[in-house]
Amino acid sequence: MSNICSNLIDFFCINEYNMSMIKIWGKVVKNEIIKKHMAIEIDETATTFFDMLRTISEKLNLPTPVLLDKHVYDFNVFHICIFNPDDYVEVVNFDKFILELVST
């Protein structure tokens, strides 16, 4: 992974957010309908974007997708990133998995 801000602490310090707790909303979408969703609070112990992604994927009983620089960049800039079925090694039965920053 390149030097795009993959470390959550660096990202939230750079963007001057309060890093005490952030809330991430994960949504599994199929045919434009939310099939599963969950909001989780992440504290400073989840030090990397991948740790956060793995945590919410496990809680939603999903395989962890391949994390690309594009995903980290989209989350840093737009506070949302979208994983498509092509981002998974396994075959998945949904159209997209969306992570969205809800609050800081």
C-alpha positions in Angstrom: 0.0 0.0 0.0 1.3 3.4 -0.9 1.7 6.2 1.6 -2.0 7.2 1.4 -3.2 7.6 4.9 -4.0 4.0 5.9 -3.4 4.6 9.6 -6.6 5.8 11.2 -4.9 7.8 13.8 -2.8 9.7 11.3 -5.9 10.3 9.1 -8.0 11.6 12.0 -5.2 13.7 13.4 -4.4 15.2 10.0 -8.1 16.0 9.5 -8.4 17.4 13.0 -11.1 15.0 14.2 -11.6 14.1 17.8 -10.0 10.6 17.8 -11.7 9.5 21.0 -14.3 7.5 19.2 -15.5 7.3 15.6 -18.6 5.5 14.3 -18.6 3.6 11.0 -21.7 2.3 9.2 -21.3 -0.8 7.2 -24.0 -1.7 4.6 -24.4 -4.8 2.5 -26.4 -3.9 -0.6 -28.1 -6.2 -3.2 -30.4 -4.9 -5.9 -30.2 -1.4 -4.3 -31.7 -2.8 -1.1 -29.8 -2.8 2.2 -29.7 -6.5 3.2 -27.5 -6.2 6.3 -26.1 -3.2 8.1 -24.3 -2.3 11.3 -22.8 0.7 12.9 -19.8 0.2 15.1 -17.8 2.5 17.2 -14.0 2.3 16.7 -11.6 3.8 19.2 -7.9 4.4 18.9 -7.0 0.7 19.5 -8.0 0.0 15.8 -4.9 1.6 14.4 -5.2 0.8 10.8 -7.9 1.0 8.2 -7.6 -2.7 7.6 -8.2 -3.5 11.3 -11.4 -1.5 11.1 -12.5 -3.2 7.9 -11.7 -6.6 9.3 -13.7 -5.9 12.5 -16.9 -4.7 10.7 -16.6 -7.5 8.1 -16.4 -10.1 10.9 -19.4 -8.6 12.8 -21.5 -8.7 9.6 -20.3 -12.3 8.9 -18.6 -11.3 5.6 -15.3 -12.2 4.2 -12.7 -9.4 4.4 -12.3 -7.7 1.0 -9.0 -6.9 -0.6 -8.1 -3.4 0.5 -6.8 -1.1 -2.2 -5.3 2.4 -2.1 -8.5 3.5 -3.9 -10.7 2.4 -0.9 -8.5 4.2 1.6 -8.4 7.4 -0.5 -12.2 7.4 -1.0 -12.8 7.0 2.7 -10.2 9.7 3.6 -11.6 12.2 1.0 -15.3 11.4 0.7 -15.9 9.5 4.1 -17.3 6.6 2.2 -15.8 3.6 0.3 -17.5 0.9 -1.7 -16.3 -2.7 -2.1 -17.7 -4.5 -5.2 -17.7 -8.3 -5.6 -14.5 -8.0 -7.6 -12.8 -6.8 -4.5 -13.2 -10.2 -2.8 -11.3 -13.4 -3.3 -14.4 -15.4 -2.4 -17.6 -15.4 -4.3 -20.1 -13.1 -2.5 -23.8 -12.8 -2.9 -24.3 -9.1 -2.9 -23.7 -6.1 -5.2 -21.6 -3.9 -2.8 -20.4 -3.4 0.7 -20.3 0.2 1.7 -18.4 1.7 4.6 -19.4 5.2 5.6 -18.1 7.5 8.4 -21.1 8.4 10.4 -19.6 10.5 13.3 -16.4 11.4 15.0 
